Amino acid sequence: MATTINSTDLDFTNIKSSLKTFLQQQAEFADYDFEGSGLSNILDVLAYNTHYNGLIANFALNESFLSSSQLRSSVLSHAEALGYRARSITSAEAIVNLTITVASGDPAPSSITLPIGTKFTSTVAGLTYTFQTRAVYTADAESSGTSTVYKFKTTTGYSSATDTSQNTIYNIPILEGTSTDKTFLVGETSENQVYVIPDTSANINTLIVSLYETTSATTFTSYNDIQNIIRITPTSRVFNVQETPNGFYELVFGIDTGIVPKSGNKLTVNYLKSIGADANGGITFTPTAQLSVSGTNQTIVASTVSASAGGASKETISSIKTQAPLLFASQQRLVTAEDYRSQILNKYSSTVRDVNAYGGEQATPAKYGVVYASLKFFDDVSTDTQATIKTDILQNLTNNLSILSVSTEFVDPVTTFLELTTTYNLNPTETNLTSSSVASLITNEINTFFTTNLQTFNKVFRRSNLLTSIDSIDQAILNSKIDIKLQQRITPVIGIATNYTLTYPVALATPDDVNYIINSTNFTYSGNTASIRNKLNSNILQIVTSGGVVALDDVGSYNATSGVVTITGLNISAFTGDVIKVFVTPANQSTIKPLLNYILDIDATRSTVTTIIDKQDINAIL
């Protein structure tokens, strides 16, 4: 269904002409001069009315479907019907270790408590932002010489995504934002109760909803976000949040299931008002106040585990359109691989850019009873934060929703880089640009193509699509071609013979007597500059010096069918850069289709664009 209408389809002039044609076919208007008559004004009105009504009808019809809606309010309404909650603005989150050291002579209780809302500040790009805790944490006294040390801890949990033994975790999350409160007084049950948070910057993931029996009560009961609930019973206290058309947020409480607020109750809502992505990148966190320990103020020391990351703006319309149907299909359970992908993206989209999941039977070697999940994080998410998110996925998502006896394991994404050697014919008489300018445009187009169409899971590189984009840049580009190599990287151990295995996502070209299928960047071997390549007509790998002398006749082999390159006993003394790049020729250069946990990207440093001047109708060469 079209998402926009071309107004020329209902052009005023065409509509008026159609009306005149219709009238001229009637006997009484056969010789009528429409242009010089008052009837022309009436036709103008009819044409304008038809034009506007056609546009309105088209727009209204488009807004009736999720895929064609243009207004955010319409998209949200359709997504809500599918049970999808669009992401609000998200706070940047940092992980810190918090300690207090009580000197000898000061009161030192057996444990101390860090209250919710303990604030810290951090500076990013010259601006200062406030971070704070969103839970209560405790610390037990530990002797350290003459002083007493307190290390604040979270609840006991998994130490990592792969180690599920129970451990004490000292990593404390702090979130950017300003704590904000909103109070509601519950009216008569016969009235339609509306609880709206009038704040477009509210991070709804931080909502704390409390219910007081009366306006003067001091004790309360807590309500839980329905997104975090597995089962709902008649005694459950849950709430849902939905974005309103003006960008605010409305709290909705169940009617048929669960306990709802009653007349005379007081509802309080606390949340963080966030600025989103601007607070990403905070490294140093300074407490804004001391903590009182048995009446004596003590200094909190914050040690950064991971810099602030994950801050993001509201979810875009295009993202909602993509994710809502996927989440609806999963039905709050993890059965298919797509269920894992949609559930993880829905809950962790501020830090996880893309997800791919597949059954263990597809792995090599096969491992049954396991679902492998590969997460591609945004670039600013630290390694420690990634580990924390994986642990949270296990504890709070997959262990609760997955099928019994099916476990989840994480596998890192493997990026395969493409080296493109692009050659194009240029007719300089067809453009006022120099050949270097055209080559620069082609380079930019290639980089944009990869950014737009690749760099995430399950994205296929098709050479013809890229060539079409290149040829359409300028009419002076007569034709173009691209030769492709695939590249993976190893970080070698210096001075120790080490084995390496590289698995490429597609089949490789078979050996021949002209072309080398396997090559690598240079390194130092036995005092000489050398590289790896295969023997002609063989899948055996050699180490060859820059002068073409074979320094080691057998350093491994490659399997063309499986795409596996095995390097055995590589012992080098030095290499340039951070890695050694091993590049291969694929069996099919027209289509590179990665599967499982593979992602395609471009190595811009080893990709080239070469101009060939077409001399058919010119004599000069640029």
C-alpha positions as CSV (number, residue, x, y, z in Angstrom):
1,M,0.0,0.0,0.0
2,A,1.3,3.4,-0.9
3,T,2.4,5.6,2.0
4,T,2.0,8.9,0.2
5,I,-0.1,10.2,-2.6
6,N,1.2,11.9,-5.7
7,S,-1.0,15.0,-5.9
8,T,-0.8,15.0,-9.7
9,D,-3.0,11.9,-9.7
10,L,-5.8,14.2,-8.5
11,D,-4.5,17.4,-10.2
12,F,-6.9,20.3,-10.2
13,T,-6.4,20.9,-14.0
14,N,-6.9,17.3,-14.9
15,I,-10.1,17.0,-12.8
16,K,-11.5,20.2,-14.3
17,S,-10.7,19.0,-17.8
18,S,-12.4,15.7,-17.1
19,L,-15.5,17.5,-15.9
20,K,-15.6,19.7,-19.1
21,T,-15.1,16.6,-21.2
22,F,-18.1,15.0,-19.5
23,L,-20.3,18.0,-20.0
24,Q,-19.3,18.5,-23.6
25,Q,-20.5,15.0,-24.3
26,Q,-24.0,16.2,-23.3
27,A,-26.1,17.6,-26.2
28,E,-27.0,20.8,-24.4
29,F,-23.3,21.7,-23.9
30,A,-21.9,20.5,-27.2
31,D,-20.9,24.0,-28.4
32,Y,-20.7,25.6,-25.0
33,D,-17.7,28.0,-24.3
34,F,-16.7,26.9,-20.8
35,E,-13.8,29.3,-20.5
36,G,-15.8,32.4,-21.1
37,S,-18.8,31.4,-18.9
38,G,-19.8,31.6,-15.3
39,L,-20.0,27.8,-15.3
40,S,-16.2,27.7,-15.3
41,N,-16.2,29.1,-11.7
42,I,-18.5,26.3,-10.7
43,L,-16.2,23.7,-12.3
44,D,-13.3,25.2,-10.4
45,V,-15.1,24.7,-7.1
46,L,-16.0,21.1,-8.1
47,A,-12.5,20.4,-9.1
48,Y,-11.0,21.8,-5.9
49,N,-13.5,19.9,-3.8
50,T,-12.7,16.6,-5.6
51,H,-9.0,17.2,-5.3
52,Y,-9.1,17.8,-1.5
53,N,-11.6,15.0,-0.8
54,G,-9.3,12.6,-2.7
55,L,-6.3,13.6,-0.7
56,I,-8.1,13.4,2.6
57,A,-9.5,10.0,1.7
58,N,-6.1,8.7,0.8
59,F,-4.5,10.0,3.9
60,A,-7.2,8.6,6.1
61,L,-6.9,5.2,4.5
62,N,-3.2,5.2,4.9
63,E,-3.5,5.9,8.6
64,S,-5.7,2.9,9.0
65,F,-2.8,0.5,8.6
66,L,0.4,0.1,10.5
67,S,2.6,-0.3,7.5
68,S,1.3,2.9,5.8
69,S,0.7,5.2,8.7
70,Q,2.6,8.4,8.7
71,L,1.4,10.0,11.9
72,R,3.1,8.9,15.1
73,S,-0.2,8.8,16.9
74,S,-1.6,6.3,14.3
75,V,1.5,4.1,14.4
76,L,1.3,4.0,18.3
77,S,-2.3,3.1,18.2
78,H,-1.7,0.1,15.8
79,A,1.3,-1.0,17.8
80,E,-0.7,-0.9,21.0
81,A,-3.3,-3.1,19.4
82,L,-0.5,-5.6,18.8
83,G,0.6,-5.4,22.5
84,Y,3.8,-3.4,21.6
85,R,5.0,-0.6,23.7
86,A,7.2,1.9,21.9
87,R,10.4,2.8,23.6
88,S,10.5,6.1,25.5
89,I,13.5,8.3,25.9
90,T,16.2,6.2,27.6
91,S,18.7,7.2,30.3
92,A,22.4,6.6,29.9
93,E,23.5,4.0,32.4
94,A,27.0,3.6,34.0
95,I,28.3,0.8,36.1
96,V,30.3,1.7,39.2
97,N,31.8,0.1,42.3
98,L,30.9,2.1,45.4
99,T,32.9,1.9,48.6
100,I,33.1,3.8,51.9
101,T,36.1,3.6,54.3
102,V,35.4,4.4,57.9
103,A,38.5,5.5,59.8
104,S,39.4,4.0,63.1
105,G,37.5,5.6,65.9
106,D,34.4,6.5,63.9
107,P,31.2,4.4,64.4
108,A,31.3,1.3,62.2
109,P,28.1,-0.7,62.2
110,S,27.9,-4.2,60.8
111,S,26.2,-3.0,57.6
112,I,25.1,0.3,56.0
113,T,22.5,1.1,53.4
114,L,22.8,3.3,50.3
115,P,19.4,5.0,49.7
116,I,17.6,5.1,46.4
117,G,18.3,8.4,44.5
118,T,21.9,8.7,45.7
119,K,23.3,11.2,43.1
120,F,26.5,11.5,41.2
121,T,27.7,14.0,38.5
122,S,29.7,13.4,35.4
123,T,30.9,15.7,32.6
124,V,30.4,14.8,28.9
125,A,31.5,17.2,26.2
126,G,31.8,20.1,28.7
127,L,28.3,19.6,30.1
128,T,27.5,18.2,33.6
129,Y,24.8,15.5,34.0
130,T,23.3,14.0,37.1
131,F,23.2,10.2,37.6
132,Q,21.5,8.4,40.4
133,T,20.8,5.0,41.9
134,R,17.3,3.5,41.4
135,A,17.3,0.9,44.1
136,V,18.5,0.5,47.7
137,Y,21.9,-1.2,48.2
138,T,23.6,-2.5,51.3
139,A,27.3,-3.1,52.3
140,D,28.7,-5.3,55.0
141,A,31.6,-4.2,57.2
142,E,35.0,-5.6,56.1
143,S,38.1,-5.1,58.2
144,S,41.1,-3.4,56.5
145,G,43.8,-2.7,59.0
146,T,42.6,-0.1,61.5
147,S,39.8,1.0,59.2
148,T,36.5,-0.6,58.1
149,V,35.6,-0.8,54.4
150,Y,32.1,-1.1,53.0
151,K,31.5,-2.3,49.5
152,F,27.9,-1.9,48.2
153,K,26.5,-4.9,46.4
154,T,23.5,-5.8,44.3
155,T,21.4,-8.9,45.0
156,T,23.2,-12.2,44.6
157,G,23.1,-13.3,41.0
158,Y,25.1,-14.8,38.1
159,S,28.6,-13.7,37.8
160,S,28.5,-13.6,34.0
161,A,26.4,-14.7,31.1
162,T,28.4,-18.0,30.8
163,D,29.1,-18.6,34.5
164,T,25.7,-19.3,36.2
165,S,27.2,-20.0,39.7
166,Q,25.8,-17.7,42.4
167,N,28.1,-14.8,43.3
168,T,27.9,-11.5,45.0
169,I,27.9,-8.7,42.5
170,Y,29.4,-5.3,43.4
171,N,28.6,-3.6,40.1
172,I,26.0,-0.9,40.8
173,P,24.1,0.7,38.0
174,I,23.5,4.5,38.0
175,L,21.2,6.2,35.6
176,E,21.2,9.7,34.2
177,G,18.1,11.8,34.9
178,T,16.3,14.1,37.2
179,S,14.0,12.4,39.8
180,T,10.4,13.6,39.2
181,D,7.2,12.9,41.1
182,K,3.6,13.0,40.0
183,T,0.6,12.5,42.4
184,F,-2.9,11.3,41.5
185,L,-6.0,11.2,43.7
186,V,-8.3,8.4,42.7
187,G,-11.9,9.6,42.2
188,E,-15.2,7.8,42.0
189,T,-15.0,4.4,40.3
190,S,-18.0,5.4,38.1
191,E,-15.8,8.1,36.5
192,N,-13.3,7.4,33.8
193,Q,-10.0,7.7,35.7
194,V,-7.1,9.0,33.6
195,Y,-3.6,9.1,34.9
196,V,-1.3,11.0,32.6
197,I,2.3,11.9,33.2
198,P,2.6,15.3,31.4
199,D,6.3,14.9,30.4
200,T,7.6,14.0,27.0
201,S,11.1,13.3,28.5
202,A,10.0,10.7,31.0
203,N,12.0,7.5,31.0
204,I,9.1,5.0,31.5
205,N,11.5,2.2,32.3
206,T,12.3,3.9,35.6
207,L,8.7,4.3,36.8
208,I,8.1,3.5,40.5
209,V,4.3,3.4,41.2
210,S,3.1,3.4,44.8
211,L,-0.4,3.2,46.1
212,Y,-1.5,4.8,49.5
213,E,-4.9,3.8,50.9
214,T,-5.6,7.4,51.9
215,T,-4.1,10.8,51.2
216,S,-2.6,10.9,54.7
217,A,-1.3,7.3,54.8
218,T,2.4,6.7,55.2
219,T,2.6,3.1,54.1
220,F,2.1,2.0,50.6
221,T,2.0,-1.0,48.2
222,S,3.9,-1.1,45.0
223,Y,2.6,-1.7,41.5
224,N,4.8,-3.5,38.9
225,D,5.2,-2.8,35.2
226,I,3.2,-5.4,33.2
227,Q,6.2,-5.8,30.9
228,N,8.2,-7.4,33.8
229,I,5.4,-9.8,34.8
230,I,5.2,-13.4,33.7
231,R,1.8,-14.3,35.2
232,I,-1.1,-12.1,36.3
233,T,-3.4,-13.3,39.1
234,P,-6.5,-11.7,40.7
235,T,-4.2,-10.3,43.4
236,S,-1.5,-8.9,41.1
237,R,-0.8,-5.2,41.2
238,V,0.3,-4.2,37.7
239,F,0.2,-1.2,35.5
240,N,0.7,-0.6,31.8
241,V,2.0,2.6,30.1
242,Q,1.1,3.9,26.7
243,E,2.2,7.0,24.9
244,T,-0.5,9.5,24.2
245,P,-0.9,11.5,20.9
246,N,0.7,14.6,22.4
247,G,3.8,12.6,23.5
248,F,2.9,12.3,27.2
249,Y,2.4,8.9,29.0
250,E,-0.8,7.4,30.4
251,L,-0.9,4.8,33.2
252,V,-3.5,2.1,32.7
253,F,-4.6,-0.3,35.5
254,G,-6.3,-3.7,34.8
255,I,-10.1,-4.0,35.2
256,D,-10.8,-7.7,34.8
257,T,-7.6,-9.0,36.4
258,G,-5.5,-7.7,39.2
259,I,-6.1,-5.1,42.0
260,V,-6.9,-1.6,40.7
261,P,-6.8,1.7,42.6
262,K,-10.0,2.5,44.4
263,S,-11.8,5.8,45.3
264,G,-10.0,7.7,48.0
265,N,-6.6,6.1,47.2
266,K,-3.5,8.2,46.4
267,L,-1.1,7.2,43.6
268,T,2.4,8.5,43.4
269,V,4.6,8.0,40.4
270,N,8.4,8.6,40.5
271,Y,10.5,8.5,37.3
272,L,13.6,9.9,35.8
273,K,13.4,12.9,33.4
274,S,16.2,12.1,30.9
275,I,18.1,13.9,28.2
276,G,18.8,10.7,26.3
277,A,22.0,10.1,24.3
278,D,23.8,13.3,25.2
279,A,24.9,11.8,28.5
280,N,26.6,8.8,26.9
281,G,30.3,8.7,27.4
282,G,30.6,9.8,31.1
283,I,33.7,8.3,32.6
284,T,34.2,9.9,36.1
285,F,31.4,10.0,38.6
286,T,31.5,12.2,41.6
287,P,29.0,11.8,44.5
288,T,27.1,15.1,45.2
289,A,26.9,14.4,49.0
290,Q,28.3,12.3,51.7
291,L,26.5,9.4,53.4
292,S,25.7,9.5,57.1
293,V,27.0,6.4,58.9
294,S,25.9,6.3,62.5
295,G,25.7,10.0,62.6
296,T,29.1,10.7,60.9
297,N,29.3,11.8,57.3
298,Q,31.5,9.5,55.2
299,T,32.7,10.0,51.6
300,I,31.5,7.6,48.9
301,V,34.2,6.6,46.5
302,A,32.9,5.7,43.0
303,S,35.2,3.5,40.8
304,T,34.0,3.3,37.2
305,V,33.5,-0.2,35.8
306,S,31.9,1.0,32.5
307,A,31.3,4.4,31.1
308,S,27.8,5.7,30.7
309,A,26.0,4.3,27.6
310,G,22.6,3.3,26.3
311,G,21.0,6.7,26.3
312,A,18.7,7.1,23.4
313,S,15.8,9.2,22.1
314,K,12.2,7.9,21.7
315,E,11.8,5.0,19.3
316,T,11.3,6.1,15.7
317,I,8.2,5.4,13.7
318,S,10.1,3.1,11.3
319,S,11.5,1.1,14.2
320,I,8.0,0.7,15.7
321,K,6.6,-0.5,12.4
322,T,9.4,-3.1,12.2
323,Q,9.4,-4.4,15.7
324,A,5.6,-4.4,16.6
325,P,4.6,-7.2,14.3
326,L,7.7,-9.3,15.4
327,L,6.9,-8.9,19.0
328,F,3.2,-9.7,18.4
329,A,4.2,-12.9,16.6
330,S,6.3,-14.1,19.6
331,Q,3.2,-13.8,22.0
332,Q,5.4,-13.3,25.1
333,R,7.1,-16.7,24.7
334,L,10.4,-18.0,23.3
335,V,9.8,-20.8,20.8
336,T,11.3,-19.7,17.5
337,A,14.6,-18.0,16.8
338,E,12.6,-14.9,15.7
339,D,11.0,-14.9,19.2
340,Y,14.4,-14.5,20.8
341,R,15.3,-11.7,18.4
342,S,12.1,-9.7,18.9
343,Q,12.0,-10.1,22.7
344,I,15.6,-9.1,23.2
345,L,15.4,-6.1,20.8
346,N,12.2,-4.9,22.5
347,K,13.7,-4.9,26.0
348,Y,17.3,-3.9,25.2
349,S,17.0,-1.8,22.1
350,S,18.8,1.2,23.7
351,T,22.1,-0.8,23.9
352,V,21.6,-3.7,21.4
353,R,21.6,-2.6,17.8
354,D,20.7,-6.0,16.3
355,V,20.2,-9.6,17.4
356,N,20.4,-13.0,15.6
357,A,19.3,-16.3,17.1
358,Y,19.6,-19.8,15.9
359,G,19.2,-23.3,17.2
360,G,22.2,-25.3,18.2
361,E,21.5,-27.9,15.5
362,Q,22.7,-25.3,13.0
363,A,26.1,-24.8,14.7
364,T,29.3,-26.6,13.9
365,P,29.5,-29.0,15.7
366,A,25.8,-29.3,16.4
367,K,24.7,-28.8,20.0
368,Y,21.1,-29.7,20.8
369,G,19.0,-28.2,23.5
370,V,20.7,-24.8,23.0
371,V,19.7,-21.5,21.4
372,Y,22.6,-19.4,20.4
373,A,22.0,-15.6,20.6
374,S,24.4,-13.2,19.0
375,L,24.2,-9.6,20.0
376,K,25.6,-6.6,18.1
377,F,25.9,-3.7,20.6
378,F,26.1,-0.1,19.7
379,D,29.7,1.2,19.5
380,D,29.6,3.1,22.8
381,V,28.6,0.1,24.9
382,S,31.6,-1.1,27.0
383,T,32.6,-4.7,27.4
384,D,31.5,-4.7,31.1
385,T,28.1,-3.3,30.2
386,Q,27.7,-6.0,27.5
387,A,28.4,-8.7,30.0
388,T,25.9,-7.2,32.4
389,I,23.2,-7.1,29.7
390,K,23.8,-10.7,28.8
391,T,23.5,-11.7,32.4
392,D,20.2,-9.7,32.7
393,I,18.9,-11.4,29.5
394,L,19.5,-14.8,31.1
395,Q,18.0,-14.0,34.5
396,N,15.0,-11.9,33.5
397,L,14.1,-13.0,30.0
398,T,15.2,-16.3,28.5
399,N,15.1,-18.3,31.7
400,N,11.5,-17.2,32.3
401,L,10.1,-17.5,28.8
402,S,12.0,-20.2,27.0
403,I,10.9,-23.8,26.6
404,L,11.8,-26.2,29.4
405,S,15.2,-27.8,29.0
406,V,16.3,-25.3,26.3
407,S,19.1,-23.1,27.5
408,T,20.5,-19.9,26.0
409,E,24.2,-19.3,25.1
410,F,25.7,-16.2,23.7
411,V,28.1,-16.2,20.7
412,D,30.0,-13.1,19.6
413,P,29.3,-11.6,16.2
414,V,31.9,-12.4,13.6
415,T,32.6,-9.5,11.2
416,T,33.8,-10.5,7.7
417,F,35.2,-7.5,5.9
418,L,34.9,-7.0,2.1
419,E,37.8,-5.6,0.1
420,L,36.4,-4.0,-3.1
421,T,38.6,-3.2,-6.1
422,T,36.3,-1.0,-8.2
423,T,37.1,0.0,-11.8
424,Y,34.9,2.3,-13.8
425,N,35.0,3.9,-17.3
426,L,34.6,7.7,-17.4
427,N,33.6,9.9,-20.3
428,P,34.9,13.3,-19.2
429,T,33.0,15.2,-21.9
430,E,29.7,14.3,-20.1
431,T,30.6,15.9,-16.8
432,N,32.3,19.0,-15.4
433,L,33.8,17.0,-12.6
434,T,37.4,15.8,-12.5
435,S,38.1,12.1,-12.4
436,S,39.3,12.4,-8.8
437,S,36.0,14.0,-7.9
438,V,34.0,11.2,-9.5
439,A,36.2,8.6,-7.8
440,S,35.5,10.3,-4.5
441,L,31.7,10.2,-5.2
442,I,32.0,6.5,-5.9
443,T,33.9,5.9,-2.7
444,N,31.2,7.8,-0.7
445,E,28.5,5.8,-2.4
446,I,30.1,2.5,-1.6
447,N,30.5,3.5,2.1
448,T,26.9,4.7,2.2
449,F,25.7,1.4,0.6
450,F,27.4,-0.6,3.4
451,T,26.1,1.7,6.2
452,T,22.5,1.5,4.8
453,N,22.3,-2.1,3.6
454,L,24.8,-4.1,5.6
455,Q,26.6,-4.1,9.0
456,T,23.8,-6.0,10.7
457,F,22.8,-9.7,10.8
458,N,21.2,-11.5,7.8
459,K,22.1,-8.8,5.3
460,V,23.2,-10.0,1.9
461,F,25.7,-8.3,-0.3
462,R,24.7,-8.3,-3.9
463,R,27.3,-6.9,-6.3
464,S,24.8,-5.9,-9.0
465,N,22.9,-3.6,-6.6
466,L,26.0,-1.7,-5.7
467,L,27.1,-1.5,-9.4
468,T,23.6,0.0,-10.2
469,S,24.1,2.6,-7.5
470,I,27.6,3.5,-8.8
471,D,26.5,3.8,-12.5
472,S,23.6,6.1,-11.5
473,I,25.9,8.6,-9.8
474,D,26.7,10.5,-12.9
475,Q,25.9,10.1,-16.6
476,A,29.7,10.3,-17.3
477,I,30.2,6.9,-15.7
478,L,29.8,4.5,-18.6
479,N,30.1,1.2,-16.7
480,S,31.8,-0.2,-13.7
481,K,33.0,-3.5,-12.3
482,I,34.0,-4.7,-8.8
483,D,36.4,-7.5,-7.8
484,I,35.8,-8.8,-4.2
485,K,37.8,-10.4,-1.6
486,L,36.7,-11.5,1.9
487,Q,38.8,-10.7,4.9
488,Q,39.1,-11.8,8.5
489,R,41.7,-10.9,11.1
490,I,43.9,-12.6,13.6
491,T,45.9,-11.1,16.5
492,P,49.0,-13.3,16.5
493,V,51.1,-14.3,19.5
494,I,54.7,-13.0,19.0
495,G,57.4,-15.6,19.3
496,I,55.2,-18.6,20.0
497,A,54.1,-21.1,17.4
498,T,50.3,-20.8,17.4
499,N,47.4,-22.3,15.5
500,Y,44.6,-20.2,14.1
501,T,41.3,-21.1,12.4
502,L,39.3,-18.6,10.3
503,T,35.8,-19.5,9.1
504,Y,34.4,-17.5,6.2
505,P,30.6,-17.3,5.7
506,V,30.7,-18.6,2.1
507,A,32.5,-21.1,0.0
508,L,35.9,-20.1,-1.3
509,A,37.3,-20.3,-4.8
510,T,39.1,-23.6,-5.7
511,P,42.8,-23.5,-6.4
512,D,44.0,-22.9,-9.9
513,D,47.4,-22.4,-11.6
514,V,47.1,-18.6,-12.2
515,N,45.5,-16.9,-9.1
516,Y,46.3,-17.1,-5.5
517,I,43.1,-17.6,-3.5
518,I,44.6,-16.9,0.0
519,N,46.7,-13.9,0.9
520,S,47.6,-11.9,4.0
521,T,49.1,-8.7,5.0
522,N,52.8,-8.6,5.9
523,F,54.6,-9.7,9.0
524,T,58.2,-10.4,10.0
525,Y,59.3,-14.1,9.8
526,S,62.9,-15.2,10.4
527,G,64.0,-11.6,9.9
528,N,62.3,-11.2,6.5
529,T,59.1,-9.4,5.5
530,A,56.7,-12.1,4.6
531,S,53.0,-13.0,4.1
532,I,50.8,-16.1,3.8
533,R,49.5,-17.4,0.5
534,N,48.4,-20.7,-1.0
535,K,50.4,-22.7,-3.5
536,L,49.1,-22.5,-7.1
537,N,46.9,-25.4,-7.9
538,S,46.9,-26.4,-4.2
539,N,45.1,-25.6,-0.9
540,I,48.3,-25.8,1.1
541,L,49.4,-22.5,2.6
542,Q,53.0,-21.1,2.5
543,I,54.9,-18.3,4.1
544,V,56.5,-16.3,1.2
545,T,59.0,-13.4,1.6
546,S,58.4,-10.1,-0.2
547,G,61.0,-11.2,-2.7
548,G,58.9,-14.3,-3.6
549,V,61.1,-16.8,-1.8
550,V,59.2,-19.6,0.0
551,A,60.3,-19.4,3.7
552,L,58.0,-22.2,5.0
553,D,56.4,-24.6,2.6
554,D,53.5,-25.8,4.8
555,V,51.8,-23.5,7.3
556,G,48.3,-24.8,7.0
557,S,45.5,-25.3,4.4
558,Y,42.0,-24.2,3.4
559,N,38.8,-26.0,2.7
560,A,37.1,-24.3,-0.3
561,T,33.7,-25.9,0.4
562,S,33.4,-25.0,4.1
563,G,35.3,-21.7,3.9
564,V,37.6,-22.7,6.7
565,V,41.2,-21.5,6.7
566,T,43.6,-23.3,9.1
567,I,46.9,-21.8,9.9
568,T,49.2,-24.1,11.9
569,G,52.4,-23.3,13.9
570,L,52.6,-19.7,12.9
571,N,55.6,-18.2,14.7
572,I,56.4,-14.6,13.8
573,S,58.6,-12.0,15.4
574,A,56.7,-8.8,14.5
575,F,53.8,-7.4,12.6
576,T,52.5,-3.9,11.6
577,G,49.3,-2.6,13.1
578,D,46.9,-4.4,15.5
579,V,46.1,-7.5,13.4
580,I,47.1,-9.6,10.4
581,K,44.5,-9.5,7.7
582,V,43.8,-12.7,5.8
583,F,41.9,-12.1,2.6
584,V,40.4,-14.7,0.3
585,T,38.6,-14.9,-3.0
586,P,35.0,-16.2,-2.7
587,A,33.7,-18.8,-5.1
588,N,30.8,-16.5,-6.0
589,Q,31.7,-12.8,-6.0
590,S,28.2,-11.7,-7.1
591,T,26.4,-12.7,-3.9
592,I,27.8,-12.8,-0.4
593,K,25.2,-14.2,2.0
594,P,26.3,-14.6,5.6
595,L,24.3,-16.7,8.1
596,L,24.2,-17.4,11.8
597,N,26.4,-14.8,13.7
598,Y,28.2,-13.3,10.7
599,I,28.1,-9.7,9.7
600,L,29.4,-8.0,6.6
601,D,31.3,-4.7,6.6
602,I,33.8,-2.9,4.4
603,D,37.5,-2.5,4.9
604,A,37.8,1.0,3.5
605,T,41.6,1.1,3.9
606,R,42.1,-1.8,1.5
607,S,39.3,-0.9,-1.0
608,T,40.2,1.1,-4.1
609,V,38.5,3.0,-6.9
610,T,40.3,3.2,-10.3
611,T,39.3,5.5,-13.2
612,I,39.7,4.4,-16.8
613,I,39.2,7.3,-19.3
614,D,37.0,6.3,-22.2
615,K,38.8,7.4,-25.4
616,Q,36.1,6.6,-27.9
617,D,35.0,10.2,-28.5
618,I,37.8,12.3,-27.0
619,N,41.5,12.8,-27.7
620,A,42.6,14.3,-24.4
621,I,43.3,12.3,-21.2
622,L,42.5,13.9,-17.9
